[in-house]
Structure formats: C-alpha cells, structure tokens
C-alpha cells in the first residue's frame, strides 16, 4: 500500500518515492510526504522505510544473520537523538 515508483495521493497527502534499494534480506525505501492542504505551511517530510523481507509468514527465519544485519542498519539510520520508529507486522503474528 505504498507506491513502488512515482507518487500516490492518499486524501490530502501525496507520497513520492525518492529512492529504493533492494538487498538480500531487506529493502530500504525513502519517501517524501507532501501535505496537500490549502494554505498548508507544512514542509514536505522525508521518511525512511526499512522492510525486512526474509521473515516467512507464520514462521521464523532459518538463521538470525539477516535480521542482525537489518537491526544494524536500523540503528545506523535512526540515531539515538532521532524520533521514535514504527514497527509493523504484515501477518499479524509478530
């Protein structure tokens, strides 16, 4: 439910894909969020999405190596002074 390329509009919000890097165990996407409200003075916001792709539905990864690399990247892209992160599970079992 996010754009693979280009942009999508969701109500008063436009989401533009800025970058997408596909790796073995995860994908890193960068989106620019543009408020589309009349007279809106809110600046666009850059959002990074890290999508772990090696977790099988209703199972667990065969080895922890991919997840450990993913967590290292999360820490790199989200330093301690940054805001909170959002964690989302696709199958509802996480």
PyMOL Python script that loads the backbone (N, CA, C, O; Angstrom):
from pymol import cmd

cmd.read_pdbstr("""\
ATOM      1  N   UNK A   1       0.803  -1.195   0.000  1.00  0.00           N
ATOM      2  CA  UNK A   1       0.000   0.000   0.000  1.00  0.00           C
ATOM      3  C   UNK A   1       0.847   1.259   0.000  1.00  0.00           C
ATOM      4  O   UNK A   1       0.386   2.316   0.432  1.00  0.00           O
ATOM      5  N   UNK A   2       2.073   1.160  -0.478  1.00  0.00           N
ATOM      6  CA  UNK A   2       2.914   2.334  -0.729  1.00  0.00           C
ATOM      7  C   UNK A   2       3.307   2.281  -2.205  1.00  0.00           C
ATOM      8  O   UNK A   2       3.312   1.204  -2.802  1.00  0.00           O
ATOM      9  N   UNK A   3       3.633   3.413  -2.792  1.00  0.00           N
ATOM     10  CA  UNK A   3       3.994   3.394  -4.211  1.00  0.00           C
ATOM     11  C   UNK A   3       5.343   2.712  -4.444  1.00  0.00           C
ATOM     12  O   UNK A   3       6.284   2.904  -3.674  1.00  0.00           O
ATOM     13  N   UNK A   4       5.429   1.918  -5.509  1.00  0.00           N
ATOM     14  CA  UNK A   4       6.700   1.298  -5.888  1.00  0.00           C
ATOM     15  C   UNK A   4       7.590   2.296  -6.628  1.00  0.00           C
ATOM     16  O   UNK A   4       8.817   2.232  -6.554  1.00  0.00           O
ATOM     17  N   UNK A   5       6.955   3.203  -7.332  1.00  0.00           N
ATOM     18  CA  UNK A   5       7.671   4.256  -8.050  1.00  0.00           C
ATOM     19  C   UNK A   5       6.716   5.421  -8.260  1.00  0.00           C
ATOM     20  O   UNK A   5       5.502   5.270  -8.122  1.00  0.00           O
ATOM     21  N   UNK A   6       7.265   6.576  -8.593  1.00  0.00           N
ATOM     22  CA  UNK A   6       6.422   7.741  -8.815  1.00  0.00           C
ATOM     23  C   UNK A   6       5.786   8.229  -7.526  1.00  0.00           C
ATOM     24  O   UNK A   6       6.445   8.303  -6.489  1.00  0.00           O
ATOM     25  N   UNK A   7       4.499   8.564  -7.594  1.00  0.00           N
ATOM     26  CA  UNK A   7       3.804   9.048  -6.400  1.00  0.00           C
ATOM     27  C   UNK A   7       2.357   8.591  -6.395  1.00  0.00           C
ATOM     28  O   UNK A   7       1.771   8.315  -7.442  1.00  0.00           O
ATOM     29  N   UNK A   8       1.794   8.516  -5.201  1.00  0.00           N
ATOM     30  CA  UNK A   8       0.379   8.232  -4.980  1.00  0.00           C
ATOM     31  C   UNK A   8      -0.166   9.323  -4.087  1.00  0.00           C
ATOM     32  O   UNK A   8       0.560   9.907  -3.282  1.00  0.00           O
ATOM     33  N   UNK A   9      -1.456   9.593  -4.236  1.00  0.00           N
ATOM     34  CA  UNK A   9      -2.111  10.559  -3.364  1.00  0.00           C
ATOM     35  C   UNK A   9      -3.131   9.823  -2.513  1.00  0.00           C
ATOM     36  O   UNK A   9      -3.948   9.053  -3.018  1.00  0.00           O
ATOM     37  N   UNK A  10      -3.068  10.075  -1.208  1.00  0.00           N
ATOM     38  CA  UNK A  10      -3.984   9.487  -0.232  1.00  0.00           C
ATOM     39  C   UNK A  10      -4.717  10.648   0.427  1.00  0.00           C
ATOM     40  O   UNK A  10      -4.187  11.263   1.353  1.00  0.00           O
ATOM     41  N   UNK A  11      -5.916  10.954  -0.028  1.00  0.00           N
ATOM     42  CA  UNK A  11      -6.636  12.095   0.540  1.00  0.00           C
ATOM     43  C   UNK A  11      -5.854  13.373   0.303  1.00  0.00           C
ATOM     44  O   UNK A  11      -5.619  13.762  -0.841  1.00  0.00           O
ATOM     45  N   UNK A  12      -5.450  14.029   1.386  1.00  0.00           N
ATOM     46  CA  UNK A  12      -4.711  15.292   1.304  1.00  0.00           C
ATOM     47  C   UNK A  12      -3.202  15.119   1.441  1.00  0.00           C
ATOM     48  O   UNK A  12      -2.492  16.076   1.752  1.00  0.00           O
ATOM     49  N   UNK A  13      -2.713  13.906   1.211  1.00  0.00           N
ATOM     50  CA  UNK A  13      -1.280  13.622   1.353  1.00  0.00           C
ATOM     51  C   UNK A  13      -0.775  13.002   0.051  1.00  0.00           C
ATOM     52  O   UNK A  13      -1.383  12.070  -0.475  1.00  0.00           O
ATOM     53  N   UNK A  14       0.327  13.518  -0.458  1.00  0.00           N
ATOM     54  CA  UNK A  14       0.973  12.919  -1.625  1.00  0.00           C
ATOM     55  C   UNK A  14       2.273  12.270  -1.166  1.00  0.00           C
ATOM     56  O   UNK A  14       3.077  12.898  -0.477  1.00  0.00           O
ATOM     57  N   UNK A  15       2.477  11.008  -1.550  1.00  0.00           N
ATOM     58  CA  UNK A  15       3.670  10.247  -1.181  1.00  0.00           C
ATOM     59  C   UNK A  15       4.475   9.987  -2.451  1.00  0.00           C
ATOM     60  O   UNK A  15       3.986   9.364  -3.394  1.00  0.00           O
ATOM     61  N   UNK A  16       5.713  10.471  -2.461  1.00  0.00           N
ATOM     62  CA  UNK A  16       6.599  10.309  -3.620  1.00  0.00           C
ATOM     63  C   UNK A  16       7.767   9.404  -3.251  1.00  0.00           C
ATOM     64  O   UNK A  16       8.380   9.568  -2.196  1.00  0.00           O
ATOM     65  N   UNK A  17       8.071   8.452  -4.121  1.00  0.00           N
ATOM     66  CA  UNK A  17       9.233   7.590  -3.914  1.00  0.00           C
ATOM     67  C   UNK A  17      10.479   8.373  -4.321  1.00  0.00           C
ATOM     68  O   UNK A  17      10.584   8.845  -5.453  1.00  0.00           O
ATOM     69  N   UNK A  18      11.415   8.504  -3.394  1.00  0.00           N
ATOM     70  CA  UNK A  18      12.675   9.197  -3.664  1.00  0.00           C
ATOM     71  C   UNK A  18      13.793   8.214  -3.993  1.00  0.00           C
ATOM     72  O   UNK A  18      14.674   8.520  -4.796  1.00  0.00           O
ATOM     73  N   UNK A  19      13.759   7.017  -3.366  1.00  0.00           N
ATOM     74  CA  UNK A  19      14.827   6.044  -3.561  1.00  0.00           C
ATOM     75  C   UNK A  19      14.340   4.677  -3.101  1.00  0.00           C
ATOM     76  O   UNK A  19      13.482   4.579  -2.223  1.00  0.00           O
ATOM     77  N   UNK A  20      14.887   3.627  -3.696  1.00  0.00           N
ATOM     78  CA  UNK A  20      14.566   2.257  -3.285  1.00  0.00           C
ATOM     79  C   UNK A  20      15.793   1.392  -3.549  1.00  0.00           C
ATOM     80  O   UNK A  20      16.275   1.301  -4.679  1.00  0.00           O
ATOM     81  N   UNK A  21      16.294   0.752  -2.480  1.00  0.00           N
ATOM     82  CA  UNK A  21      17.457  -0.129  -2.586  1.00  0.00           C
ATOM     83  C   UNK A  21      17.032  -1.511  -2.093  1.00  0.00           C
ATOM     84  O   UNK A  21      16.673  -1.677  -0.927  1.00  0.00           O
ATOM     85  N   UNK A  22      17.076  -2.493  -2.979  1.00  0.00           N
ATOM     86  CA  UNK A  22      16.683  -3.862  -2.643  1.00  0.00           C
ATOM     87  C   UNK A  22      17.942  -4.657  -2.321  1.00  0.00           C
ATOM     88  O   UNK A  22      18.851  -4.763  -3.144  1.00  0.00           O
ATOM     89  N   UNK A  23      17.984  -5.216  -1.108  1.00  0.00           N
ATOM     90  CA  UNK A  23      19.103  -6.040  -0.661  1.00  0.00           C
ATOM     91  C   UNK A  23      18.612  -7.473  -0.449  1.00  0.00           C
ATOM     92  O   UNK A  23      17.431  -7.756  -0.651  1.00  0.00           O
ATOM     93  N   UNK A  24      19.492  -8.362  -0.051  1.00  0.00           N
ATOM     94  CA  UNK A  24      19.138  -9.778   0.088  1.00  0.00           C
ATOM     95  C   UNK A  24      18.011  -9.993   1.095  1.00  0.00           C
ATOM     96  O   UNK A  24      17.048 -10.696   0.791  1.00  0.00           O
ATOM     97  N   UNK A  25      18.110  -9.403   2.286  1.00  0.00           N
ATOM     98  CA  UNK A  25      17.143  -9.663   3.351  1.00  0.00           C
ATOM     99  C   UNK A  25      16.173  -8.519   3.627  1.00  0.00           C
ATOM    100  O   UNK A  25      15.197  -8.698   4.356  1.00  0.00           O
ATOM    101  N   UNK A  26      16.428  -7.361   3.058  1.00  0.00           N
ATOM    102  CA  UNK A  26      15.550  -6.220   3.321  1.00  0.00           C
ATOM    103  C   UNK A  26      15.643  -5.192   2.201  1.00  0.00           C
ATOM    104  O   UNK A  26      16.564  -5.210   1.385  1.00  0.00           O
ATOM    105  N   UNK A  27      14.664  -4.299   2.190  1.00  0.00           N
ATOM    106  CA  UNK A  27      14.600  -3.210   1.219  1.00  0.00           C
ATOM    107  C   UNK A  27      14.566  -1.894   1.976  1.00  0.00           C
ATOM    108  O   UNK A  27      13.881  -1.773   2.992  1.00  0.00           O
ATOM    109  N   UNK A  28      15.301  -0.913   1.484  1.00  0.00           N
ATOM    110  CA  UNK A  28      15.284   0.428   2.071  1.00  0.00           C
ATOM    111  C   UNK A  28      14.598   1.354   1.075  1.00  0.00           C
ATOM    112  O   UNK A  28      15.030   1.484  -0.070  1.00  0.00           O
ATOM    113  N   UNK A  29      13.518   1.998   1.527  1.00  0.00           N
ATOM    114  CA  UNK A  29      12.806   2.962   0.689  1.00  0.00           C
ATOM    115  C   UNK A  29      12.855   4.328   1.352  1.00  0.00           C
ATOM    116  O   UNK A  29      12.823   4.438   2.578  1.00  0.00           O
ATOM    117  N   UNK A  30      12.931   5.355   0.539  1.00  0.00           N
ATOM    118  CA  UNK A  30      12.838   6.728   1.039  1.00  0.00           C
ATOM    119  C   UNK A  30      11.659   7.385   0.338  1.00  0.00           C
ATOM    120  O   UNK A  30      11.577   7.397  -0.890  1.00  0.00           O
ATOM    121  N   UNK A  31      10.751   7.928   1.134  1.00  0.00           N
ATOM    122  CA  UNK A  31       9.563   8.603   0.632  1.00  0.00           C
ATOM    123  C   UNK A  31       9.604  10.069   1.038  1.00  0.00           C
ATOM    124  O   UNK A  31      10.144  10.418   2.088  1.00  0.00           O
ATOM    125  N   UNK A  32       9.035  10.915   0.207  1.00  0.00           N
ATOM    126  CA  UNK A  32       8.828  12.312   0.575  1.00  0.00           C
ATOM    127  C   UNK A  32       7.319  12.497   0.723  1.00  0.00           C
ATOM    128  O   UNK A  32       6.560  12.240  -0.211  1.00  0.00           O
ATOM    129  N   UNK A  33       6.897  12.941   1.891  1.00  0.00           N
ATOM    130  CA  UNK A  33       5.482  13.120   2.213  1.00  0.00           C
ATOM    131  C   UNK A  33       5.138  14.599   2.040  1.00  0.00           C
ATOM    132  O   UNK A  33       5.726  15.462   2.692  1.00  0.00           O
ATOM    133  N   UNK A  34       4.181  14.880   1.156  1.00  0.00           N
ATOM    134  CA  UNK A  34       3.786  16.262   0.863  1.00  0.00           C
ATOM    135  C   UNK A  34       2.349  16.504   1.323  1.00  0.00           C
ATOM    136  O   UNK A  34       1.433  15.889   0.777  1.00  0.00           O
ATOM    137  N   UNK A  35       2.117  17.377   2.304  1.00  0.00           N
ATOM    138  CA  UNK A  35       0.744  17.757   2.658  1.00  0.00           C
ATOM    139  C   UNK A  35       0.119  18.508   1.480  1.00  0.00           C
ATOM    140  O   UNK A  35       0.775  19.354   0.871  1.00  0.00           O
ATOM    141  N   UNK A  36      -1.126  18.211   1.158  1.00  0.00           N
ATOM    142  CA  UNK A  36      -1.810  18.844   0.031  1.00  0.00           C
ATOM    143  C   UNK A  36      -2.984  19.701   0.494  1.00  0.00           C
ATOM    144  O   UNK A  36      -3.951  19.877  -0.247  1.00  0.00           O
ATOM    145  N   UNK A  37      -2.911  20.229   1.702  1.00  0.00           N
ATOM    146  CA  UNK A  37      -3.992  21.043   2.246  1.00  0.00           C
ATOM    147  C   UNK A  37      -3.898  22.467   1.711  1.00  0.00           C
ATOM    148  O   UNK A  37      -2.796  22.978   1.509  1.00  0.00           O
ATOM    149  N   UNK A  38      -5.045  23.117   1.477  1.00  0.00           N
ATOM    150  CA  UNK A  38      -4.994  24.515   1.049  1.00  0.00           C
ATOM    151  C   UNK A  38      -4.324  25.371   2.123  1.00  0.00           C
ATOM    152  O   UNK A  38      -4.554  25.171   3.315  1.00  0.00           O
ATOM    153  N   UNK A  39      -3.514  26.301   1.707  1.00  0.00           N
ATOM    154  CA  UNK A  39      -2.809  27.210   2.620  1.00  0.00           C
ATOM    155  C   UNK A  39      -1.927  26.469   3.621  1.00  0.00           C
ATOM    156  O   UNK A  39      -1.641  26.993   4.697  1.00  0.00           O
ATOM    157  N   UNK A  40      -1.495  25.258   3.277  1.00  0.00           N
ATOM    158  CA  UNK A  40      -0.650  24.491   4.194  1.00  0.00           C
ATOM    159  C   UNK A  40       0.759  25.063   4.202  1.00  0.00           C
ATOM    160  O   UNK A  40       1.370  25.268   3.153  1.00  0.00           O
ATOM    161  N   UNK A  41       1.259  25.314   5.392  1.00  0.00           N
ATOM    162  CA  UNK A  41       2.631  25.812   5.506  1.00  0.00           C
ATOM    163  C   UNK A  41       3.570  24.699   5.958  1.00  0.00           C
ATOM    164  O   UNK A  41       4.739  24.946   6.253  1.00  0.00           O
ATOM    165  N   UNK A  42       3.051  23.472   6.012  1.00  0.00           N
ATOM    166  CA  UNK A  42       3.897  22.351   6.429  1.00  0.00           C
ATOM    167  C   UNK A  42       4.845  21.968   5.298  1.00  0.00           C
ATOM    168  O   UNK A  42       4.435  21.814   4.147  1.00  0.00           O
ATOM    169  N   UNK A  43       6.101  21.819   5.644  1.00  0.00           N
ATOM    170  CA  UNK A  43       7.116  21.427   4.667  1.00  0.00           C
ATOM    171  C   UNK A  43       7.018  19.928   4.393  1.00  0.00           C
ATOM    172  O   UNK A  43       6.571  19.172   5.256  1.00  0.00           O
ATOM    173  N   UNK A  44       7.427  19.492   3.209  1.00  0.00           N
ATOM    174  CA  UNK A  44       7.480  18.048   2.947  1.00  0.00           C
ATOM    175  C   UNK A  44       8.407  17.366   3.949  1.00  0.00           C
ATOM    176  O   UNK A  44       9.337  17.979   4.474  1.00  0.00           O
ATOM    177  N   UNK A  45       8.140  16.104   4.201  1.00  0.00           N
ATOM    178  CA  UNK A  45       8.923  15.351   5.188  1.00  0.00           C
ATOM    179  C   UNK A  45       9.507  14.114   4.520  1.00  0.00           C
ATOM    180  O   UNK A  45       8.807  13.398   3.804  1.00  0.00           O
ATOM    181  N   UNK A  46      10.796  13.865   4.757  1.00  0.00           N
ATOM    182  CA  UNK A  46      11.461  12.681   4.224  1.00  0.00           C
ATOM    183  C   UNK A  46      11.347  11.552   5.244  1.00  0.00           C
ATOM    184  O   UNK A  46      11.676  11.725   6.418  1.00  0.00           O
ATOM    185  N   UNK A  47      10.872  10.385   4.779  1.00  0.00           N
ATOM    186  CA  UNK A  47      10.660   9.230   5.650  1.00  0.00           C
ATOM    187  C   UNK A  47      11.415   8.038   5.072  1.00  0.00           C
ATOM    188  O   UNK A  47      11.346   7.776   3.871  1.00  0.00           O
ATOM    189  N   UNK A  48      12.133   7.322   5.925  1.00  0.00           N
ATOM    190  CA  UNK A  48      12.813   6.090   5.506  1.00  0.00           C
ATOM    191  C   UNK A  48      11.999   4.893   5.970  1.00  0.00           C
ATOM    192  O   UNK A  48      11.506   4.861   7.097  1.00  0.00           O
ATOM    193  N   UNK A  49      11.864   3.914   5.093  1.00  0.00           N
ATOM    194  CA  UNK A  49      11.172   2.673   5.436  1.00  0.00           C
ATOM    195  C   UNK A  49      12.153   1.527   5.238  1.00  0.00           C
ATOM    196  O   UNK A  49      12.724   1.369   4.158  1.00  0.00           O
ATOM    197  N   UNK A  50      12.347   0.733   6.280  1.00  0.00           N
ATOM    198  CA  UNK A  50      13.168  -0.463   6.178  1.00  0.00           C
ATOM    199  C   UNK A  50      12.233  -1.660   6.261  1.00  0.00           C
ATOM    200  O   UNK A  50      11.551  -1.859   7.266  1.00  0.00           O
ATOM    201  N   UNK A  51      12.205  -2.445   5.207  1.00  0.00           N
ATOM    202  CA  UNK A  51      11.258  -3.548   5.059  1.00  0.00           C
ATOM    203  C   UNK A  51      12.035  -4.867   5.066  1.00  0.00           C
ATOM    204  O   UNK A  51      12.718  -5.202   4.098  1.00  0.00           O
ATOM    205  N   UNK A  52      11.922  -5.610   6.172  1.00  0.00           N
ATOM    206  CA  UNK A  52      12.603  -6.903   6.275  1.00  0.00           C
ATOM    207  C   UNK A  52      11.807  -7.915   5.464  1.00  0.00           C
ATOM    208  O   UNK A  52      10.633  -8.149   5.749  1.00  0.00           O
ATOM    209  N   UNK A  53      12.427  -8.512   4.468  1.00  0.00           N
ATOM    210  CA  UNK A  53      11.717  -9.387   3.525  1.00  0.00           C
ATOM    211  C   UNK A  53      12.026 -10.871   3.699  1.00  0.00           C
ATOM    212  O   UNK A  53      11.471 -11.698   2.976  1.00  0.00           O
ATOM    213  N   UNK A  54      12.896 -11.226   4.638  1.00  0.00           N
ATOM    214  CA  UNK A  54      13.295 -12.629   4.808  1.00  0.00           C
ATOM    215  C   UNK A  54      12.598 -13.323   5.972  1.00  0.00           C
ATOM    216  O   UNK A  54      13.050 -14.373   6.427  1.00  0.00           O
ATOM    217  N   UNK A  55      11.507 -12.750   6.455  1.00  0.00           N
ATOM    218  CA  UNK A  55      10.760 -13.392   7.536  1.00  0.00           C
ATOM    219  C   UNK A  55       9.563 -14.084   6.906  1.00  0.00           C
ATOM    220  O   UNK A  55       8.663 -13.407   6.408  1.00  0.00           O
ATOM    221  N   UNK A  56       9.523 -15.413   6.913  1.00  0.00           N
ATOM    222  CA  UNK A  56       8.408 -16.111   6.277  1.00  0.00           C
ATOM    223  C   UNK A  56       7.112 -15.936   7.079  1.00  0.00           C
ATOM    224  O   UNK A  56       7.136 -15.885   8.309  1.00  0.00           O
ATOM    225  N   UNK A  57       5.985 -15.846   6.367  1.00  0.00           N
ATOM    226  CA  UNK A  57       4.692 -15.751   7.049  1.00  0.00           C
ATOM    227  C   UNK A  57       4.499 -16.958   7.961  1.00  0.00           C
ATOM    228  O   UNK A  57       4.718 -18.101   7.561  1.00  0.00           O
ATOM    229  N   UNK A  58       4.093 -16.686   9.168  1.00  0.00           N
ATOM    230  CA  UNK A  58       3.773 -17.710  10.173  1.00  0.00           C
ATOM    231  C   UNK A  58       4.958 -18.622  10.483  1.00  0.00           C
ATOM    232  O   UNK A  58       4.771 -19.793  10.815  1.00  0.00           O
ATOM    233  N   UNK A  59       6.164 -18.098  10.377  1.00  0.00           N
ATOM    234  CA  UNK A  59       7.360 -18.869  10.678  1.00  0.00           C
ATOM    235  C   UNK A  59       8.445 -17.978  11.238  1.00  0.00           C
ATOM    236  O   UNK A  59       8.181 -16.862  11.688  1.00  0.00           O
ATOM    237  N   UNK A  60       9.658 -18.475  11.208  1.00  0.00           N
ATOM    238  CA  UNK A  60      10.821 -17.699  11.652  1.00  0.00           C
ATOM    239  C   UNK A  60      11.933 -17.865  10.618  1.00  0.00           C
ATOM    240  O   UNK A  60      11.968 -18.869   9.907  1.00  0.00           O
ATOM    241  N   UNK A  61      12.839 -16.894  10.527  1.00  0.00           N
ATOM    242  CA  UNK A  61      13.957 -17.033   9.588  1.00  0.00           C
ATOM    243  C   UNK A  61      14.817 -18.248   9.930  1.00  0.00           C
ATOM    244  O   UNK A  61      14.928 -18.636  11.093  1.00  0.00           O
ATOM    245  N   UNK A  62      15.418 -18.837   8.910  1.00  0.00           N
ATOM    246  CA  UNK A  62      16.260 -20.018   9.093  1.00  0.00           C
ATOM    247  C   UNK A  62      17.485 -19.699   9.940  1.00  0.00           C
ATOM    248  O   UNK A  62      17.880 -20.503  10.785  1.00  0.00           O
ATOM    249  N   UNK A  63      18.096 -18.521   9.720  1.00  0.00           N
ATOM    250  CA  UNK A  63      19.239 -18.082  10.529  1.00  0.00           C
ATOM    251  C   UNK A  63      18.986 -16.645  10.988  1.00  0.00           C
ATOM    252  O   UNK A  63      18.196 -15.933  10.368  1.00  0.00           O
ATOM    253  N   UNK A  64      19.642 -16.211  12.063  1.00  0.00           N
ATOM    254  CA  UNK A  64      19.451 -14.836  12.542  1.00  0.00           C
ATOM    255  C   UNK A  64      20.317 -13.796  11.824  1.00  0.00           C
ATOM    256  O   UNK A  64      20.184 -12.603  12.093  1.00  0.00           O
ATOM    257  N   UNK A  65      21.190 -14.221  10.927  1.00  0.00           N
ATOM    258  CA  UNK A  65      22.164 -13.302  10.331  1.00  0.00           C
ATOM    259  C   UNK A  65      21.494 -12.140   9.595  1.00  0.00           C
ATOM    260  O   UNK A  65      21.894 -10.989   9.767  1.00  0.00           O
ATOM    261  N   UNK A  66      20.486 -12.430   8.783  1.00  0.00           N
ATOM    262  CA  UNK A  66      19.800 -11.372   8.045  1.00  0.00           C
ATOM    263  C   UNK A  66      19.148 -10.362   8.967  1.00  0.00           C
ATOM    264  O   UNK A  66      19.212  -9.158   8.717  1.00  0.00           O
ATOM    265  N   UNK A  67      18.520 -10.840  10.032  1.00  0.00           N
ATOM    266  CA  UNK A  67      17.869  -9.942  10.989  1.00  0.00           C
ATOM    267  C   UNK A  67      18.897  -9.098  11.734  1.00  0.00           C
ATOM    268  O   UNK A  67      18.658  -7.919  11.992  1.00  0.00           O
ATOM    269  N   UNK A  68      20.034  -9.687  12.081  1.00  0.00           N
ATOM    270  CA  UNK A  68      21.075  -8.929  12.773  1.00  0.00           C
ATOM    271  C   UNK A  68      21.641  -7.819  11.879  1.00  0.00           C
ATOM    272  O   UNK A  68      21.907  -6.715  12.353  1.00  0.00           O
ATOM    273  N   UNK A  69      21.824  -8.111  10.593  1.00  0.00           N
ATOM    274  CA  UNK A  69      22.277  -7.079   9.654  1.00  0.00           C
ATOM    275  C   UNK A  69      21.225  -5.978   9.516  1.00  0.00           C
ATOM    276  O   UNK A  69      21.552  -4.793   9.447  1.00  0.00           O
ATOM    277  N   UNK A  70      19.972  -6.388   9.478  1.00  0.00           N
ATOM    278  CA  UNK A  70      18.860  -5.436   9.382  1.00  0.00           C
ATOM    279  C   UNK A  70      18.830  -4.512  10.603  1.00  0.00           C
ATOM    280  O   UNK A  70      18.696  -3.297  10.457  1.00  0.00           O
ATOM    281  N   UNK A  71      18.953  -5.078  11.794  1.00  0.00           N
ATOM    282  CA  UNK A  71      18.947  -4.273  13.022  1.00  0.00           C
ATOM    283  C   UNK A  71      20.119  -3.299  13.055  1.00  0.00           C
ATOM    284  O   UNK A  71      19.980  -2.172  13.530  1.00  0.00           O
ATOM    285  N   UNK A  72      21.261  -3.727  12.555  1.00  0.00           N
ATOM    286  CA  UNK A  72      22.417  -2.826  12.494  1.00  0.00           C
ATOM    287  C   UNK A  72      22.110  -1.637  11.580  1.00  0.00           C
ATOM    288  O   UNK A  72      22.460  -0.501  11.903  1.00  0.00           O
ATOM    289  N   UNK A  73      21.466  -1.890  10.453  1.00  0.00           N
ATOM    290  CA  UNK A  73      21.102  -0.816   9.528  1.00  0.00           C
ATOM    291  C   UNK A  73      20.057   0.108  10.152  1.00  0.00           C
ATOM    292  O   UNK A  73      20.127   1.325   9.982  1.00  0.00           O
ATOM    293  N   UNK A  74      19.087  -0.460  10.875  1.00  0.00           N
ATOM    294  CA  UNK A  74      18.080   0.359  11.565  1.00  0.00           C
ATOM    295  C   UNK A  74      18.766   1.317  12.529  1.00  0.00           C
ATOM    296  O   UNK A  74      18.443   2.505  12.562  1.00  0.00           O
ATOM    297  N   UNK A  75      19.710   0.809  13.312  1.00  0.00           N
ATOM    298  CA  UNK A  75      20.427   1.660  14.272  1.00  0.00           C
ATOM    299  C   UNK A  75      21.234   2.740  13.565  1.00  0.00           C
ATOM    300  O   UNK A  75      21.330   3.866  14.054  1.00  0.00           O
ATOM    301  N   UNK A  76      21.810   2.406  12.425  1.00  0.00           N
ATOM    302  CA  UNK A  76      22.585   3.383  11.661  1.00  0.00           C
ATOM    303  C   UNK A  76      21.703   4.519  11.149  1.00  0.00           C
ATOM    304  O   UNK A  76      22.093   5.686  11.197  1.00  0.00           O
ATOM    305  N   UNK A  77      20.512   4.174  10.660  1.00  0.00           N
ATOM    306  CA  UNK A  77      19.623   5.174  10.074  1.00  0.00           C
ATOM    307  C   UNK A  77      18.753   5.886  11.103  1.00  0.00           C
ATOM    308  O   UNK A  77      18.105   6.878  10.769  1.00  0.00           O
ATOM    309  N   UNK A  78      18.722   5.407  12.343  1.00  0.00           N
ATOM    310  CA  UNK A  78      17.897   6.018  13.381  1.00  0.00           C
ATOM    311  C   UNK A  78      18.745   6.252  14.628  1.00  0.00           C
ATOM    312  O   UNK A  78      18.657   5.482  15.584  1.00  0.00           O
ATOM    313  N   UNK A  79      19.567   7.308  14.630  1.00  0.00           N
ATOM    314  CA  UNK A  79      20.417   7.575  15.797  1.00  0.00           C
ATOM    315  C   UNK A  79      19.587   7.883  17.039  1.00  0.00           C
ATOM    316  O   UNK A  79      18.396   8.181  16.945  1.00  0.00           O
ATOM    317  N   UNK A  80      20.221   7.809  18.186  1.00  0.00           N
ATOM    318  CA  UNK A  80      19.510   7.942  19.464  1.00  0.00           C
ATOM    319  C   UNK A  80      18.795   9.277  19.621  1.00  0.00           C
ATOM    320  O   UNK A  80      17.800   9.348  20.343  1.00  0.00           O
ATOM    321  N   UNK A  81      19.265  10.340  18.970  1.00  0.00           N
ATOM    322  CA  UNK A  81      18.610  11.642  19.098  1.00  0.00           C
ATOM    323  C   UNK A  81      17.412  11.798  18.154  1.00  0.00           C
ATOM    324  O   UNK A  81      16.687  12.790  18.236  1.00  0.00           O
ATOM    325  N   UNK A  82      17.202  10.830  17.264  1.00  0.00           N
ATOM    326  CA  UNK A  82      16.079  10.896  16.323  1.00  0.00           C
ATOM    327  C   UNK A  82      14.782  10.504  17.032  1.00  0.00           C
ATOM    328  O   UNK A  82      14.799  10.038  18.172  1.00  0.00           O
ATOM    329  N   UNK A  83      13.688  10.697  16.354  1.00  0.00           N
ATOM    330  CA  UNK A  83      12.382  10.352  16.919  1.00  0.00           C
ATOM    331  C   UNK A  83      12.163   8.852  16.948  1.00  0.00           C
ATOM    332  O   UNK A  83      13.030   8.082  16.535  1.00  0.00           O
ATOM    333  N   UNK A  84      10.999   8.437  17.438  1.00  0.00           N
ATOM    334  CA  UNK A  84      10.702   7.006  17.547  1.00  0.00           C
ATOM    335  C   UNK A  84      10.503   6.365  16.173  1.00  0.00           C
ATOM    336  O   UNK A  84      10.234   7.046  15.183  1.00  0.00           O
ATOM    337  N   UNK A  85      10.642   5.043  16.140  1.00  0.00           N
ATOM    338  CA  UNK A  85      10.377   4.296  14.920  1.00  0.00           C
ATOM    339  C   UNK A  85       9.025   3.604  15.058  1.00  0.00           C
ATOM    340  O   UNK A  85       8.510   3.438  16.164  1.00  0.00           O
ATOM    341  N   UNK A  86       8.466   3.206  13.933  1.00  0.00           N
ATOM    342  CA  UNK A  86       7.211   2.466  13.903  1.00  0.00           C
ATOM    343  C   UNK A  86       7.532   1.069  13.392  1.00  0.00           C
ATOM    344  O   UNK A  86       8.221   0.919  12.383  1.00  0.00           O
ATOM    345  N   UNK A  87       7.040   0.049  14.081  1.00  0.00           N
ATOM    346  CA  UNK A  87       7.240  -1.339  13.675  1.00  0.00           C
ATOM    347  C   UNK A  87       5.892  -1.889  13.241  1.00  0.00           C
ATOM    348  O   UNK A  87       4.892  -1.731  13.940  1.00  0.00           O
ATOM    349  N   UNK A  88       5.873  -2.535  12.084  1.00  0.00           N
ATOM    350  CA  UNK A  88       4.624  -3.030  11.505  1.00  0.00           C
ATOM    351  C   UNK A  88       4.823  -4.477  11.066  1.00  0.00           C
ATOM    352  O   UNK A  88       5.800  -4.789  10.385  1.00  0.00           O
ATOM    353  N   UNK A  89       3.918  -5.349  11.447  1.00  0.00           N
ATOM    354  CA  UNK A  89       3.979  -6.764  11.078  1.00  0.00           C
ATOM    355  C   UNK A  89       2.941  -7.039   9.999  1.00  0.00           C
ATOM    356  O   UNK A  89       1.792  -6.616  10.123  1.00  0.00           O
ATOM    357  N   UNK A  90       3.332  -7.740   8.949  1.00  0.00           N
ATOM    358  CA  UNK A  90       2.400  -7.969   7.843  1.00  0.00           C
ATOM    359  C   UNK A  90       1.427  -9.120   8.089  1.00  0.00           C
ATOM    360  O   UNK A  90       0.306  -9.080   7.581  1.00  0.00           O
ATOM    361  N   UNK A  91       1.813 -10.130   8.839  1.00  0.00           N
ATOM    362  CA  UNK A  91       0.942 -11.287   9.030  1.00  0.00           C
ATOM    363  C   UNK A  91       0.202 -11.263  10.367  1.00  0.00           C
ATOM    364  O   UNK A  91      -0.663 -12.105  10.607  1.00  0.00           O
ATOM    365  N   UNK A  92       0.528 -10.322  11.225  1.00  0.00           N
ATOM    366  CA  UNK A  92      -0.177 -10.220  12.493  1.00  0.00           C
ATOM    367  C   UNK A  92       0.307 -11.173  13.563  1.00  0.00           C
ATOM    368  O   UNK A  92      -0.352 -11.318  14.593  1.00  0.00           O
ATOM    369  N   UNK A  93       1.444 -11.832  13.352  1.00  0.00           N
ATOM    370  CA  UNK A  93       1.934 -12.774  14.356  1.00  0.00           C
ATOM    371  C   UNK A  93       3.186 -12.266  15.055  1.00  0.00           C
ATOM    372  O   UNK A  93       3.736 -12.967  15.905  1.00  0.00           O
ATOM    373  N   UNK A  94       3.653 -11.062  14.718  1.00  0.00           N
ATOM    374  CA  UNK A  94       4.893 -10.536  15.288  1.00  0.00           C
ATOM    375  C   UNK A  94       4.614  -9.737  16.501  1.00  0.00           C
ATOM    376  O   UNK A  94       5.539  -9.212  17.120  1.00  0.00           O
TER     377      UNK A  94
END
""", "prot")
cmd.dss("prot")
cmd.show_as("cartoon", "prot")
cmd.util.cbc("prot")
cmd.orient("prot")
